[in-house]
Amino acid sequence: MRIDNQYSTINFKTSYRKVIKPSYIMGDCYEASTYFFRKDLQWNKFFNHIIEKYQNTPKVNVFSLASSDGSEAYSIAMILISKLGEKVAKKFFPVIAVDFDRTITRNARKGFMNLSADDELRINKYTGNKLNNFFEPTNQRFLSEPMGSSGTQELLTKFKTKPILEDKVVFITEDLNTYVEKMPDKNNLIFCRNCWPYLWRTSDEFAQKLSLKTDMNSYLVVGDFDALCCPMNLKNCYGFSMSKDFQNVFDKSGSNYHDGMRTFFHKIEED
Ligand SMILES: C[S@@+](CC[C@H](N)C(=O)[O-])C[C@H]1O[C@@H](n2cnc3c(N)ncnc32)[C@H](O)[C@@H]1O
C-alpha cells in the first residue's frame, strides 16, 4: 500500500513522482524523476558506435527498462532518427518502454510531455535543433511540483508529442522481474538506468535473468544512480564485462575494463 504518492497529472515534471510505501526502506520506495538525454551517458559517442555495430543486423531490439515517463525512450528514438533518418532507423523501433508504475505509463500513452527549459536545450543539442520536428508546444505553462530534497521547482511547458516520435515508443506496464523473461535473447540494446537500488532484494536474480538476454550482440546500459546497487559492478559478474570505451555500458565481450569493484567517482564528460 502506498502512503505517500506525490503526483499531479497537471503539474507533472517529466517526470517527478515519488512513491513511498509504509516501511520506507530501500526497495519500498522509488522516485521516477527523469529528463531528456540524461547525463550519465555519452549519447553521441555511444550511438555512433551502435549504428556502426548494428550496420548489418536487420532488427535491433531496443528497451528502456524502468522507463518512467518515456524521456529516455524518446531520447533514444530522437537520436537515432536524427543520425539515420526515420527510414533507416526503422530497424531499431519500436523502443519498448517498461515501467511498473501504472499512473506514469497511463499518462505516457496520452502523448504529452512537460518540458523544462533544460529539456528543450538538451533535445536541441542532441538532435541538431530538431525539437520542433518532434514536439508541438501548447500554450500551457506551469511550475513543477517541488523536486528532490532541495524542493526545486521548474517552469514547464506542455508539449504534444508528434506522431513521428510517438509512434516509435510502446509503453508496457509491468514489473521488470517478470518482463525480463519475455525479452528476446539476442540483438538487444537494453537501457536499464537509475532503477537498480529500487530492485533491491531482486537485483541479483534480475541481473542473472538479464544476462541470459544479453548475447555478444547486445548491450546493457546502466546509470550513475546504480553505482552501488548493480551487481555487475563486480568483475565479470554474470558474464557481463564493463566497457572500456563507454562508461555505464556492459557487454559480453569478456574483456572487462576494471579489475575490481566498479566505482563511479568520476562523472562522465558530456559529448
Ligand atoms: C529514477 S526512474 C529512472 C528513469 C530512467 N530510466 C532514467 O534513467 O532517467 C526509476 C523508475 O524505475 C521504476 N521502477 C522501479 N522498480 C521497478 C520494477 N521493479 N519494475 C519496473 N519499474 C520499476 C520506477 O517506477 C521509476 O519510474
The ligand as an SDF file (V2000), in Angstrom:
LIG
                    3D

 27 29  0  0  0  0  0  0  0  0999 V2000
   14.5680    7.2440  -11.4980 C   0  0  0  0  0  0  0  0  0  0  0  0
   13.4570    6.4950  -12.6250 S   0  0  0  0  0  0  0  0  0  0  0  0
   14.5400    6.1000  -13.9540 C   0  0  0  0  0  0  0  0  0  0  0  0
   14.0140    6.6210  -15.2770 C   0  0  0  0  0  0  0  0  0  0  0  0
   15.0010    6.4790  -16.4310 C   0  0  0  0  0  0  0  0  0  0  0  0
   15.3940    5.1070  -16.6220 N   0  0  0  0  0  0  0  0  0  0  0  0
   16.2050    7.3670  -16.2430 C   0  0  0  0  0  0  0  0  0  0  0  0
   17.3180    6.8560  -16.0510 O   0  0  0  0  0  0  0  0  0  0  0  0
   16.0620    8.5940  -16.2730 O   0  0  0  0  0  0  0  0  0  0  0  0
   13.1680    4.9230  -11.8410 C   0  0  0  0  0  0  0  0  0  0  0  0
   11.9670    4.1850  -12.4090 C   0  0  0  0  0  0  0  0  0  0  0  0
   12.0670    2.8110  -12.0240 O   0  0  0  0  0  0  0  0  0  0  0  0
   10.7600    2.2990  -11.9570 C   0  0  0  0  0  0  0  0  0  0  0  0
   10.8300    1.0060  -11.2480 N   0  0  0  0  0  0  0  0  0  0  0  0
   11.3200    0.7760  -10.0010 C   0  0  0  0  0  0  0  0  0  0  0  0
   11.2430   -0.5440   -9.7100 N   0  0  0  0  0  0  0  0  0  0  0  0
   10.6950   -1.1540  -10.7930 C   0  0  0  0  0  0  0  0  0  0  0  0
   10.3690   -2.5060  -11.1070 C   0  0  0  0  0  0  0  0  0  0  0  0
   10.5810   -3.4970  -10.2290 N   0  0  0  0  0  0  0  0  0  0  0  0
    9.8150   -2.7840  -12.3130 N   0  0  0  0  0  0  0  0  0  0  0  0
    9.5780   -1.7650  -13.2060 C   0  0  0  0  0  0  0  0  0  0  0  0
    9.8730   -0.4780  -12.9740 N   0  0  0  0  0  0  0  0  0  0  0  0
   10.4380   -0.1680  -11.7910 C   0  0  0  0  0  0  0  0  0  0  0  0
   10.0010    3.4050  -11.2430 C   0  0  0  0  0  0  0  0  0  0  0  0
    8.6100    3.3120  -11.4380 O   0  0  0  0  0  0  0  0  0  0  0  0
   10.6180    4.6490  -11.8800 C   0  0  0  0  0  0  0  0  0  0  0  0
    9.8270    5.1340  -12.9240 O   0  0  0  0  0  0  0  0  0  0  0  0
  1  2  1  0
  2  3  1  0
  2 10  1  0
  3  4  1  0
  4  5  1  0
  5  6  1  0
  5  7  1  0
  7  8  2  0
  7  9  1  0
 10 11  1  0
 11 12  1  0
 11 26  1  0
 12 13  1  0
 13 14  1  0
 13 24  1  0
 14 15  1  0
 14 23  1  0
 15 16  2  0
 16 17  1  0
 17 18  1  0
 17 23  2  0
 18 19  1  0
 18 20  2  0
 20 21  1  0
 21 22  2  0
 22 23  1  0
 24 25  1  0
 24 26  1  0
 26 27  1  0
M  CHG  2   2   1   9  -1
M  END
$$$$
